[in-house]
Each structure stands twice: as structure tokens, then as C-alpha cells.
């Protein structure tokens, strides 16, 4: 988080003092290359599947996909023009927009499945824990991948909804890959994990006690694809083509789970058995401002942002 | 025989073979320990897979193009970064080192900049160059430069004053003195700097790829980690270690060639 704040502050400083680098799209073999900042996770399966199916090529676009470690790089990357389009979670973008970074969400990426206990993210506790529901998380030590982000906001909401007091939960920052072991060794009382680590933790004997995304909204948009206002203004046709192809890819991923599992073997290093077991997210084709509104209100309650998010500005 | 070990070729070869044997035994010991810990239950095999399993995973990767592309990216970034740092450090080191006033003037700045850890520059690198190879180079050059620069300064300062005065008496110009007096005295220091810089450059190359996500072994490790593939993570770490050994061996060979005439090498390498 500190890195994120530092990076964001830096971007703001850069924006106010100097002009940004150009994000001009390059043309080659009749195809226009778009630079995409992505992450090698389950969430971006539709993007890779869309390339595989030729949806982008059909519209004259070639994707140059770079793996980044998270929003802390994706957001400055898009602002500076290193990436034309990137992948990030909705919370980070709402925060960035509140800091007046000129970003626009153009496509949905992943959303909650809306099924309690069958979502791609959830809160797990060690075997034999006294915690049996979200309410019991009050006053406990809970691991999230980034403090002050979508994890702690939605977990607090789950606790509140179950009638518990979210105020004195002690959130600790921990990388997702470290969580299954930390839960098993009881270094934390609970952890919010996403796939494939959710399945790994459950296989190791952990128990799922809350579906924090579902509790927030049944179709909660968790992550999205976004670009900069500058790119949109300079390449309106290109952005439109990307949106069309991306929506097609999302629809294809949504209706072909076996294809999603196949494409995961190509850009991640997940074990094939694990890929068969994990729960897939929803890959919606449509943007979902309604669920973002709910998330924004929770963020305001948590003090992540000062005022209601301006979603008309954030969404294209 | 033992008394003249330093000068006898047979003894030198014997000592070299002995050292290699000891080194191999050390590695073997580590591997046995690594294999045993998860097997006897001292470590959880899910989080520390036995050495043999990791070796099989690594063996499988050695046949794939992705692995070698990653190794290529890492070696390219390392070599380029080290070359830039080396060139800059040698030029600046000789210029500033041979001008005592300038050296005194810059010492405090150098001492201020030198301890800044290269990883602290990661946010800056991302802002400036994104995930481009240039952000890796920024970190690598910054870290390796100081290692070499400081050695060059010491080397230049270590020139024997009598030799220098003699050269002056014989009317050697500035360039000639650098070539025949300063360069030979500084060379051993320079090679030490290169060796230190090479190791640091490799560490920073992999770190940058791991944290920033520029292509290479580091990024492969990051992807394996976010896929929960621990076997693969360990296999890639072992590959990175092996690359480090190769780099060190290569630089030492280079050092022996460049300093063939120097007493520190002459004694043992004959």
C-alpha cells in the first residue's frame, strides 16, 4: 500500500509538472498494437481467451500483454502512456479517480458469482477454529492482500451484515500465495483469499466462513479494464474496437468454462489438477455501475474516499 | 614438497582439484539436507518440496523455450546493465580519482548516494519507464556503479608515488602515465570491482523482474508464485543460483587472464 501511495503521489506530481509520454498506438501488418498491462491470474482469462479466439485480430487489433504485479503499476502505467489499457480492481480505480487521475473504466473483467460459498474469493479459517461465521470475525486478526482496499472493505461489510462489529478487526497485509500456510499454521485467525489459493486452503483443511463479495453485491464487479482519457480522446475508434472484442471475449469465457480452464494452462503456471478444481468467477460483458456504487459507499464509510464516488466520470 | 606448494605446478593443480572437490561436497551436503528435511517431516513438503522433486521440475523446464527466453532476458539485462555501470565507473573513476581536488569535492555526495538501496528506486523506475527493460537497467546500473567506482578510486589512489615521480622525471605525459603507471596499479582493484558489481547486478536484475515484472527469470518466479506452483518457484530459484555461480566463475576466469602478470594471480595459477 505504501508503494501504491508513493506511486500515485508520484504520478500526480508528474502530471502537474510535466506533460506525459504519448500512448500512441503502433501499427504493423495492418494490425494496430495495443499495449495491455495485465496480471497472470484467473481474472484475466477472458483477455487471453479473446486473443486465442481471434476476436481482437478480427477487429484489426493485436495485443501486447505485459504482466504487472498489481494496480500500483497498472495505474501509473496507463497514466504515463506505457500501457494503452490495463487491468485493475475497482477500489483502486475509485481511489485514483478521487485523486483526479484521468482514468476511465471501459470493460468489465470479473464479477462475483453471486453464490454464497461458491464464489472465487472468500474468508477462510483454520481447521477447528472457533469462528463459524462472519460475525465471529469481530476483534480477530484477518489477512488481506492489500490494506485499505477491496478485501478489508468487503470483509468489514460481511461482518456488519452478520451483526458483528467490524471496528476492531485487526487486518494484516499478506500476499495471497502466503495465506494458505499462514491459516494452517494459525498465524492469523482468518484470511481473505481468492482463487487458486482459496481452493488450496480448503484442500488443506481450512473452512470457508464468509463470501465477502456476494455479501456486498450479488454481481459485484471486482476488477475491470481501464484506459486514460487521453487515449480515449486520441483513439476513439480503437477504444471502441477493443471494447467490442473484449465484450465478445467475456461472453465466450462466461459460456465456456472448460475453455477458461484450458487457457489458464497457457499463461499461468497453475497445476493442472488445481485448475480443474478452482471456482471460476463470472466474466460479465456489461459494465456494472450499480455494484460499483455500493462498493463506493462502503469505501466512503471506511474513509478510503472523502465523498461519494463520481461514477459518471469513472465509467466511459 | 609441501613447503614449496605455492610454486610447484603439481601442488597448485592438486590444491585446485581439492578446492573443487570441497565445493562439490558442500553442494551435495546441502542437497542431502534439502531432500531429508521434508522427507522426515521437519519441513512441510507442500511448502518445501524435496530437492529431487524440484530437480525433476527444473529438468522439465530445461527443455522448454519459455525458460531459455527468460534466461536470455535476464542475462541480456544483466550484461547491459553491468557494461554501462562498468564503463561509467571506469571513466569517472579515472577522471575524478586522478584529480584530488575534484575527488575531495565529490566525496560527500558519493557517500550520500552510495548507501541508497537500489530497490528503494523501484517506484521511481516504474514511474519513469514502466515495466520496460530501462527500469531494470536503472536499478542494475545504480547498484553496480558504486561497487566498481569506489574500487577504481582506491586503485587510482594506490599508485606508487615513486613510480609516478619516476615517470614524471622521464617526461611521460598525462595520458602515458595513466597508461603505464596508473592503469596497471588500478587494474586489480578494477577487477575486484567488476566481480562485486557483477554479482550485485545479477541480484538487482532478478529483483527488478520479480517486483516490477519486466521479462526474465524474476518474472517467471513471480508468475509461478501467483499460480501457487511452489515446485516451479524453487526450480527457478535454483536456476537463478546456478546462473550466479556461472557469472562468478566467468568473471574469475577473466580476472585471472587480465591479471596474469600480477603477483596475486601469478602464485596460484601457474
Contacts between the chains, C-beta under 8 A, distances in Angstrom:
chain1	res1	chain2	res2	distance
A	3	B	122	7.6
A	3	B	123	6.0
A	6	B	123	4.8
A	7	B	123	5.2
A	7	B	126	6.4
A	7	B	127	6.7
A	10	B	123	6.3
A	10	B	124	7.3
A	10	B	127	4.7
A	11	B	127	6.7
A	14	B	127	6.5
A	37	B	131	7.5
A	39	B	226	7.4
A	40	B	223	4.6
A	40	B	226	5.9
A	40	B	227	7.0
A	41	B	226	6.1
A	66	B	131	5.2
A	66	B	213	7.0
A	67	B	213	5.2
A	67	B	219	6.4
A	67	B	222	7.6
A	67	B	223	6.5
A	68	B	131	6.0
A	68	B	212	8.0
A	68	B	213	4.8
A	69	B	211	6.7
A	69	B	212	7.4
A	69	B	213	5.4
A	69	B	222	6.7
A	72	B	126	7.9
A	73	B	126	5.5
A	73	B	130	7.5
A	73	B	131	6.7
A	73	B	212	7.0
A	73	B	213	6.8
A	76	B	126	6.1
A	76	B	127	5.6
A	76	B	130	7.7
A	77	B	126	7.6
A	77	B	130	5.0
A	77	B	131	7.0
A	80	B	127	6.9
A	80	B	130	6.6
A	82	B	129	7.6
A	82	B	130	3.1
A	82	B	131	7.0
A	82	B	132	7.1
A	83	B	130	7.1
A	175	B	225	7.9
A	176	B	226	7.3
A	177	B	225	5.0
A	177	B	226	6.5
A	177	B	228	6.0
A	180	B	228	8.0
A	181	B	44	7.8
A	181	B	46	7.9
A	181	B	47	5.6
A	196	B	227	6.9
A	196	B	228	5.1
A	197	B	228	6.0
A	200	B	228	5.5
A	204	B	46	7.4
A	268	B	223	6.6
A	268	B	226	7.4
A	268	B	227	4.3
A	269	B	223	5.7
A	269	B	224	4.5
A	269	B	227	4.1
A	269	B	229	4.3
A	269	B	232	5.1
A	270	B	227	4.2
A	270	B	228	6.5
A	270	B	229	6.3
A	271	B	227	7.9
A	271	B	228	7.4
A	271	B	229	6.1
A	274	B	228	6.7
